[in-house]
Amino acid sequence: MCADWLHGVCVNITPSDAEKFEVYVCPRCSTEKKQEFLNKPITGETRHRLLHLIEQLLVSESRESVCV
């Protein structure tokens, strides 16, 4: 998500940790609360709900483009 490329070791992330992130925001680009949320893997019911929401948004967007 950040424009900068970072060494994992410099931000205390192992290669296996990095594979778990859906999105990573470096400490410089993020507030502590936002980083705490974004740097966790999204799994289970939360992942399912987010994917469903994305599908709804895509369907809504395609309907709007047809009507314009």
Buried (B, 14 or more C-beta within 10 A) or exposed (E): EEEEEEEEEEBEBEEEBEEBBEEBBBEEBBEEEEBEEBBEEBEEEEEEEEEEEEEEEEEEEEEEEEEE
